[in-house]
Amino acid sequence: MSYALDHTSKTRAIFEINKGTKKIPDIGVNDTIAQESRRVPFQNMVYVADGPSDIPCFSLLKQYGGRTYAVYKAKSEKEFRKAYDLQKQGRVEACGEANYTDGSQTTMWITRAVRDIAERIVRDRERALGDELGKSPTHVLESDKAVAKSASKKNSMAIRLDTQERTTNTM
């Protein structure tokens, strides 16, 4: 059994994933949820599709930093032209044959897009942790001791010179 989704159903499905309505039953697709509280942010999504009924989803993900890719049937000039036009109009980042075998352009693009997202998530998380962490004191290293000793000598010489100068001026 198969069925087709229209553009409204596809957009709804994207919001269901974004908000987590299928995972968290208390959340409805039309409930208001702050972007930062959503289960799967749009910027962490990759949308691969083949035509004009996908334009609303392409636009939604593009607006929020998601990744978009149009596919076409191999050896079909008509299909290629639709995907090419979507890319030319800036509706998708890239396009390629609907070939998902290892080493195909489409598989390589999807894999790279997922890696890019994963790397950004890690960078953002490390940055957030770094901003929140208070650094604990560290042990004084020998090189630090030498620097401190040198600075201490300079300070004591400056104090001696200053003391000698005051003594000379008061006489």
C-alpha positions as CSV (number, residue, x, y, z in Angstrom):
1,M,0.0,0.0,0.0
2,S,1.3,3.5,-0.8
3,Y,-0.1,6.9,-0.6
4,A,0.9,10.4,-1.5
5,L,1.3,13.4,0.8
6,D,0.4,16.9,-0.3
7,H,2.5,19.9,0.6
8,T,0.3,20.6,3.7
9,S,0.8,17.1,5.1
10,K,4.5,17.2,4.4
11,T,4.9,20.5,6.3
12,R,2.8,19.2,9.1
13,A,5.1,16.1,9.3
14,I,8.2,18.4,9.5
15,F,6.6,20.3,12.5
16,E,5.7,17.0,14.2
17,I,9.3,15.9,14.0
18,N,10.5,19.4,15.1
19,K,8.2,19.5,18.1
20,G,8.3,15.8,19.0
21,T,4.6,15.3,18.9
22,K,4.9,11.6,18.1
23,K,7.3,11.1,21.0
24,I,5.7,13.3,23.6
25,P,1.9,12.8,23.5
26,D,1.1,15.9,25.5
27,I,2.5,18.2,22.7
28,G,0.3,19.0,19.8
29,V,1.6,20.0,16.3
30,N,-0.1,23.5,16.7
31,D,1.2,24.1,20.3
32,T,3.6,27.0,20.8
33,I,7.1,25.9,21.8
34,A,10.2,28.1,21.9
35,Q,12.6,27.2,19.1
36,E,15.4,26.3,21.6
37,S,13.0,23.8,23.4
38,R,12.0,21.8,20.3
39,R,13.0,18.2,20.1
40,V,14.7,18.3,16.7
41,P,15.6,21.9,15.6
42,F,15.0,22.6,11.9
43,Q,18.8,23.4,11.6
44,N,19.4,19.7,12.5
45,M,17.2,18.4,9.6
46,V,18.0,17.2,6.1
47,Y,15.1,17.2,3.6
48,V,15.5,15.2,0.4
49,A,12.6,15.3,-2.0
50,D,11.7,15.5,-5.7
51,G,9.3,18.2,-6.6
52,P,7.1,21.2,-6.4
53,S,4.9,19.8,-3.6
54,D,8.1,19.9,-1.5
55,I,8.7,23.6,-1.9
56,P,7.0,24.6,1.3
57,C,9.2,22.1,3.3
58,F,12.4,23.2,1.4
59,S,11.5,26.9,2.2
60,L,10.8,26.1,5.9
61,L,14.1,24.3,6.4
62,K,16.1,26.8,4.4
63,Q,14.6,29.6,6.5
64,Y,15.8,27.9,9.8
65,G,19.2,26.6,8.6
66,G,18.2,23.1,7.6
67,R,19.8,21.3,4.7
68,T,17.8,20.6,1.4
69,Y,18.5,18.4,-1.6
70,A,16.4,17.7,-4.7
71,V,16.5,14.3,-6.4
72,Y,15.5,13.3,-9.8
73,K,14.9,10.0,-11.7
74,A,18.0,8.8,-13.6
75,K,18.1,9.5,-17.4
76,S,15.0,11.8,-17.2
77,E,15.6,15.2,-18.7
78,K,12.2,16.4,-17.4
79,E,13.0,15.2,-13.8
80,F,16.5,16.6,-13.9
81,R,15.2,20.0,-15.1
82,K,12.7,20.2,-12.2
83,A,15.5,19.5,-9.7
84,Y,17.9,21.8,-11.4
85,D,15.4,24.7,-11.4
86,L,14.8,24.2,-7.7
87,Q,18.6,24.6,-7.1
88,K,18.9,27.5,-9.6
89,Q,16.0,29.3,-7.7
90,G,17.8,28.8,-4.4
91,R,15.1,26.6,-3.0
92,V,17.5,23.7,-2.4
93,E,21.3,23.6,-1.8
94,A,22.0,20.9,-4.3
95,C,20.5,18.2,-6.5
96,G,21.3,14.8,-7.8
97,E,20.0,11.5,-9.1
98,A,17.8,9.5,-6.8
99,N,20.6,7.0,-6.3
100,Y,21.4,6.1,-2.8
101,T,24.1,3.5,-3.4
102,D,27.5,3.8,-1.7
103,G,29.7,6.4,-3.5
104,S,26.8,8.1,-5.4
105,Q,26.7,11.9,-5.4
106,T,23.4,11.8,-3.5
107,T,24.8,9.5,-0.8
108,M,28.0,11.5,-0.5
109,W,26.0,14.8,-0.2
110,I,23.6,13.4,2.5
111,T,26.5,11.9,4.4
112,R,28.4,15.2,4.3
113,A,25.3,17.2,5.4
114,V,24.7,14.9,8.3
115,R,28.4,15.1,9.3
116,D,28.3,19.0,9.1
117,I,25.3,19.0,11.4
118,A,26.9,16.6,13.9
119,E,30.1,18.7,13.9
120,R,28.1,21.9,14.5
121,I,26.1,20.3,17.3
122,V,29.4,19.1,19.0
123,R,31.0,22.6,18.6
124,D,28.0,24.3,20.0
125,R,27.8,22.0,22.9
126,E,31.5,22.3,23.7
127,R,31.2,26.1,23.5
128,A,28.1,26.1,25.8
129,L,29.9,23.8,28.3
130,G,33.0,26.0,28.2
131,D,30.9,29.1,28.9
132,E,29.2,27.4,31.9
133,L,32.2,25.7,33.5
134,G,34.3,27.4,36.2
135,K,37.9,26.4,35.8
136,S,39.4,24.8,38.9
137,P,42.8,26.0,40.2
138,T,45.8,24.1,38.6
139,H,49.1,23.1,40.0
140,V,52.0,25.5,39.7
141,L,54.4,24.1,37.1
142,E,58.2,24.6,37.3
143,S,58.1,27.0,34.4
144,D,55.5,29.1,36.2
145,K,57.7,29.1,39.4
146,A,60.6,30.4,37.3
147,V,58.5,33.2,35.9
148,A,57.2,34.0,39.3
149,K,60.7,34.0,40.9
150,S,62.0,36.3,38.1
151,A,59.1,38.7,38.6
152,S,59.7,38.6,42.4
153,K,63.4,39.5,41.9
154,K,62.4,42.5,39.7
155,N,59.8,43.7,42.2
156,S,62.3,43.4,45.1
157,M,64.9,45.3,43.2
158,A,62.4,48.0,42.3
159,I,61.4,48.3,46.0
160,R,65.1,48.5,47.1
161,L,65.7,51.2,44.5
162,D,62.6,53.1,45.6
163,T,63.6,52.8,49.3
164,Q,67.1,54.0,48.5
165,E,65.8,56.9,46.6
166,R,63.5,58.0,49.5
167,T,66.3,57.6,52.0
168,T,68.6,59.8,49.8
169,N,65.9,62.5,49.3
170,T,65.3,62.8,53.1
171,M,68.9,63.3,54.0
